[in-house]
Amino acid sequence: MQSTISSRLAGVQVRLERAALGADRDPGHVTLIAVSKTQPSLPLSDAIDAGVLHLGENRVQEAASKKPDVRGTAQWHLIGPLQRNKVKLALEIFDVIHTLDRTALADRLQMLLDEHWPGRRLPVLLEVNVGHEAQKAGVLPHEAEDLARHVLTDCPNLELDGLMAIPPFGLDPEAGRPYFKALADLQKELGQRLGLALPSLSMGMSHDFEVAIEEGATMVRVGTAIFGKRQAR
């Protein structure tokens, strides 16, 4: 298993570097997040042994159940929705939250950080529903500025680091390009309006991360290309 993950990881890194260089970008400015949802602890440990520095999980409870058995050290990123009743547990597990999409969640994070981790600054990204899909989470693009200002004004323990999106799925990697571009444009616009850097742009998955890198992604979330098919729950 470890040798398989190592070879897949090497292939993904080659693709990442090629895409970045093709877009006149430094590959070192693109963070690879190995999405380990549904995978047991052993493949996560093998991935860390192979050089993975960042792990992405969709479910708080699932991450909590396997993190104690994972060897090695990595940054843990929550890339799935966060429910109010899971916030404290999420804060115990994750180093970065990619899916902040409402003021109530920001306030809950701030309250618990202030109460239990008063000196901690938690990096967060605003999840933006770039496709205006009713079934998906995420703040709508025209509402992102209000949420960002709320975080900056009322949540001193949250470090607003950038934006994240899961565009409408298309088998053709090019199908995501307009949405990646829209998120990158929103990142620049918000940065100008707010007067601060929003350095992180989390977008792109196994089938389309090269296109996302071409459009400015600084974090790509790659699962099956590293771990293979998802494990049955």
C-alpha positions in Angstrom: 0.0 0.0 0.0 2.7 2.5 0.9 4.6 2.0 -2.3 1.4 2.5 -4.3 0.6 5.7 -2.4 4.2 6.9 -2.9 4.1 6.3 -6.6 0.7 8.0 -7.0 1.8 10.9 -4.9 4.9 11.3 -7.0 2.7 11.4 -10.2 0.4 14.0 -8.7 3.4 16.2 -7.7 4.8 16.0 -11.3 1.4 17.1 -12.6 1.2 19.9 -10.0 4.7 21.2 -10.9 4.0 21.0 -14.6 0.8 22.9 -14.3 2.3 25.6 -12.2 5.4 26.1 -14.4 3.1 26.1 -17.4 1.3 29.0 -15.9 4.5 30.8 -14.9 4.0 30.1 -11.3 6.2 28.8 -8.6 5.1 25.2 -7.7 6.2 25.8 -4.2 3.3 28.3 -3.9 0.7 25.5 -4.4 -0.1 23.4 -1.3 -1.2 19.8 -2.0 -3.9 18.6 0.4 -4.3 14.8 0.3 -8.0 14.2 0.8 -8.3 11.2 3.0 -12.1 10.9 3.5 -13.3 7.4 3.9 -9.8 6.1 4.1 -8.7 4.2 7.3 -5.8 5.4 9.4 -3.1 3.2 7.8 -3.2 4.8 4.3 -3.0 8.3 6.0 0.1 7.2 7.9 1.6 5.8 4.6 0.9 9.1 2.9 2.6 11.1 5.6 5.6 8.7 5.4 5.6 9.4 1.6 5.9 13.1 2.2 2.3 14.4 2.6 2.2 17.4 4.8 -1.5 18.3 4.6 -4.5 16.0 5.0 -8.1 17.0 4.1 -11.2 15.4 5.8 -14.9 16.0 5.1 -16.4 14.7 8.3 -15.5 15.8 11.8 -16.5 12.6 13.5 -14.7 10.4 10.9 -11.5 12.5 11.4 -11.8 12.2 15.2 -12.1 8.5 15.0 -8.9 7.9 13.0 -6.6 10.8 13.8 -5.3 9.1 17.1 -4.1 6.1 15.0 -2.3 8.1 12.3 1.5 8.1 12.5 3.5 11.2 11.8 2.6 14.8 11.7 0.5 16.7 9.2 -1.8 19.7 9.1 -5.4 18.7 9.2 -7.8 20.7 7.0 -11.6 20.5 7.3 -13.0 20.6 3.8 -16.5 19.5 4.4 -19.5 21.2 6.0 -19.3 22.1 9.7 -22.4 21.7 11.9 -22.9 23.8 15.0 -22.8 20.8 17.3 -19.5 19.6 15.9 -17.6 22.9 16.2 -15.8 22.2 19.5 -14.7 18.7 18.3 -13.5 20.3 15.0 -11.4 22.8 16.9 -9.8 19.9 18.7 -8.8 18.2 15.5 -8.3 20.6 12.6 -5.7 23.2 12.0 -7.5 25.0 9.1 -11.2 25.3 8.3 -12.0 25.7 4.6 -15.8 25.8 4.9 -16.8 28.9 6.8 -20.1 30.0 5.1 -22.2 31.9 7.7 -22.0 34.4 10.5 -23.5 32.1 13.0 -20.7 29.6 12.4 -18.1 32.3 12.7 -19.6 33.4 16.0 -19.6 29.9 17.3 -16.0 29.3 16.4 -15.0 32.6 18.0 -16.9 31.9 21.2 -15.3 28.5 21.7 -11.8 29.7 20.7 -12.1 32.5 23.2 -13.4 30.2 25.9 -11.1 27.2 25.4 -8.1 28.4 23.3 -7.9 32.2 24.1 -4.5 32.7 22.5 -5.1 30.6 19.3 -5.6 32.1 15.9 -7.5 29.7 13.6 -6.9 30.1 9.8 -10.3 30.0 8.0 -11.4 30.2 4.4 -14.8 31.4 3.2 -16.6 28.7 1.2 -18.2 30.4 -1.8 -21.0 28.8 -3.8 -19.7 29.9 -7.1 -22.2 27.8 -9.1 -25.2 29.2 -7.2 -26.3 25.6 -6.6 -29.2 25.3 -4.2 -28.1 21.9 -2.8 -24.6 23.1 -2.0 -23.2 24.9 1.0 -21.3 28.2 0.7 -22.0 31.9 0.9 -23.2 33.4 -2.4 -20.5 35.5 -4.1 -22.4 38.8 -3.6 -22.7 38.1 0.1 -19.0 37.1 0.7 -17.9 40.6 1.5 -20.5 41.0 4.4 -19.3 37.7 5.9 -15.7 38.6 5.5 -16.3 42.0 7.2 -18.1 40.2 10.1 -15.1 37.9 10.6 -12.6 40.7 10.5 -14.7 42.9 12.9 -16.2 40.5 15.4 -14.0 37.4 15.4 -10.5 38.3 16.5 -9.5 34.7 16.9 -10.3 33.8 13.3 -7.6 34.5 10.7 -9.3 35.2 7.4 -6.9 33.5 4.9 -8.8 33.3 1.7 -11.6 31.6 -0.3 -12.6 28.0 -1.1 -15.1 26.6 -3.7 -16.5 23.3 -5.0 -17.7 24.2 -8.5 -20.4 22.2 -10.3 -19.0 18.9 -11.3 -18.2 18.2 -14.9 -16.3 15.2 -16.3 -14.3 17.6 -18.6 -11.7 19.3 -16.4 -12.2 22.5 -18.5 -15.8 22.7 -17.2 -14.5 24.1 -13.9 -12.4 26.8 -15.4 -15.0 29.6 -15.4 -15.8 28.9 -11.8 -12.1 28.8 -10.8 -11.6 32.1 -12.6 -14.7 33.6 -10.9 -13.3 32.6 -7.5 -9.9 34.1 -8.3 -11.5 37.3 -9.4 -13.6 37.5 -6.2 -10.5 36.9 -4.2 -8.8 39.9 -5.8 -11.9 42.1 -5.5 -12.4 41.3 -1.9 -8.8 41.9 -1.1 -9.0 45.4 -2.6 -12.3 46.2 -0.9 -11.1 45.0 2.5 -7.6 46.3 2.2 -5.8 43.1 3.1 -4.3 40.1 1.5 -6.4 37.0 1.1 -3.5 34.7 0.0 -5.2 31.3 -0.1 -7.4 30.0 -2.9 -8.6 26.5 -2.3 -10.0 24.9 -5.5 -9.4 22.0 -7.7 -9.6 18.2 -7.1 -8.2 15.0 -8.7 -9.7 15.5 -12.1 -9.2 19.2 -12.6 -6.5 20.5 -10.2 -4.2 21.4 -13.1 -6.9 23.8 -14.5 -7.4 25.2 -11.0 -3.6 25.9 -10.7 -3.7 27.6 -14.1 -6.4 29.9 -12.7 -4.5 30.7 -9.5 -5.2 28.0 -6.9 -2.8 28.0 -4.0 -4.4 24.9 -2.4 -5.6 21.8 -4.3 -7.5 19.0 -2.7 -6.6 15.7 -4.3 -8.0 12.4 -3.0 -8.5 9.5 -5.5 -5.4 10.3 -7.5 -3.4 9.7 -4.3 -5.4 7.1 -2.4 -7.3 5.4 -5.1 -11.0 4.7 -5.0 -12.8 5.7 -1.8 -13.4 3.0 0.8 -17.0 1.9 1.4 -18.4 3.5 4.5 
